Amino acid sequence: MGKKQAGPAYVLGVGMTKFIKPRGKVDYNELGYEAGVKAMLDAHITYDDVDQGVACYVYGDSTCGQRVFYQFGLTNIPIYNVNNNCSTGSTGLAMARTLVSHGAADCVLVVGFEKMNPGSLQSVYNDRTGPTTLFGTMMAETRGVTNAPGAAQMFGNAGREYMEKYGTTQEFPQGASQLTLDSFRYGAKNEDFAEIARINHEHSKRNPYSQFQDEYSLEQIMKAPMIFEPLTKLQCCPTSDGGAAAVIVSQEFLDARPHLKEQAILIAGQTMATDTDKLYNTSAIELMGFDMSRHAARTAIAEAGVNVKDIKVCELHDCFSANEMITIDALELSEPGKAHEMVRRGDITYGGKMVINPSGGLISKGHPLGATGIAQCSELVWHLRGWANNRLVDGTSAALQHNLGLGGAVVVSVYKRADGKVAVPVPSDVVGKINGLGYNPAVEARGFTAEQAKSVCSKNHSDKYAAADVQERVLARF
């Protein structure tokens, strides 16, 4: 068991870039710079207020974090470089909360960024044992291996197991090939998984940062190219370039700025966990982190003192529609084994029991690995402030975040407003006055001016050589 939190930690500022297709047009330091400046502007701080920095990325050399943070100033602070697979961003948030809660820092800037290659995820180092090699071995021993992308097979197999455990029994045609059997067995009920993707794509229309903002019919999603039964292309998250950042502060830091308490969001509960001894028990669902997700959710929710059934909005790790299905079950948002019934009733979208992935989720928003967890945090912060006024969920008093990385690690967080109030819509013109940007960043993916960027960088320790031409390159995109 971990030690009790010594003190509260708050998200005071957030910012993110638009998530884009990985075409090599924007470098990682630009993504980190844009997100970091936005977060500091939102928090009304300067880089001189930052005690420690956490850089989150998966693909890149060892000290990419320093390259990003030095653009804000060279202030001698500790900078940590975090790589924890797809949960990298939320791992950085958990580290920042730990630092702040236990008195090691009053203000931590967390910046996540990723510059990815197009196509499915590939291993960079092929001359050594991979961290998920045993996952592949277990999958091969239990369900076999095809030439489909590895991640799609792993999560697709979890979806297949979910159907086998909780779906209806079907008669299979005699003498059919294995491929035909798979299509018959898993294709007949993939409407539930396709509906998850349909909802996420529909949600993304209201998120200006989403890589994709197109709406699809259920039929279009089901008839999209098959990646691995039951997952079609539109049920799989894309690779993405993007950045996101958050400013995490202590109670003392916030008390010194009472005028910012209305925008401060309390990290009311948070648990970072790794896999349990159920991992290699031959279950495809357990292989995808079900048990560690459930453990993290139960402990974080207990710490926050909320009933999970009362939560109205949730951002969870839907790298594939199958993972959203099993995660709904793992987080106990549904009754055991009834996640598909929740989906069928429309209880994961507006007008239903709760809204899951109002941002569009990884499936439609995109998935730049190091930025994803912080982007989830940004979305929920905007909801709790009432700034996400084009997609707000009525009655939101707490929000739930789930971010998963195979290998493995999971972070589950519960957020509440610092003032204890329920979120109500704030008009965008009012938001623009509050943050000084002149617009609402929750509903418009815009930028900042050179003067605004200068206002948050270090006053006495900025370096033109370290900054190079990043500001010009970022401003040119706005």
BELKA-V203076 format. One line per field, one symbol per residue. ss: DSSP state (@ for helix, = for strand, . for the rest). psi: psi as a letter, one per 40 degrees, with the letter a starting at -180 (. if undefined). A space follows every 50 residues. Layout:
BEGIN
ss=???
psi=???
END
This chain:
BEGIN
ss=........========...=.......@@@@@@@@@@@@@@@@...@@@. .=====.......@@@@@@........=====..@@@@@@@@@@@@@@@@ @.....========..................@@@@@@@@@@.......@ @@@@@@@@@@@@@@@@...........@@@@@@@@@@...@@@@@@@@@@ @@@@.............@@@@@...===..==@@@=..=.========== @@@@@..@@@....=========..........@@@@..@@@@@@@@@@@ @@@@...@@@..===....=@@@@@@@@@@........@@@@@@...... ....==....@@@@@.=.@@@@@@@@@@@@@@@@@............=== =====...=========..........@@@@@@@@..............@ @@@@@@.......@@@@..@@@@@@@@.
psi=hiiihdiiiihdiiiiihhiigeedhidddddddddddddddefiideeh diihhhidhiidfdddddddddigeeihhhhhhfaeeddddddddddddd deeeidhhhhhhihhiiiaihihdheeihideddddddddddeihaeihd dddddddddddddddeaihihiiheiidddddddddddeedddddddddd dddedeheeidhfihiidddddeihhdhhfhideehiiiiiiiiiihhii dddddegdeeddehhhgdihhhiaiaeedfeehddddffddddddddddd dddefihdeehdhhhigfdiddddddddddefdiiheeddddddefeeah eadihhfeeeaddddighddeddddddddddddddedgeefihheheiih hhhihidiiihhihiiideeiihihhidddddddeedeihedehgaaiid dddddeihdefihddddbfddddddde.
END
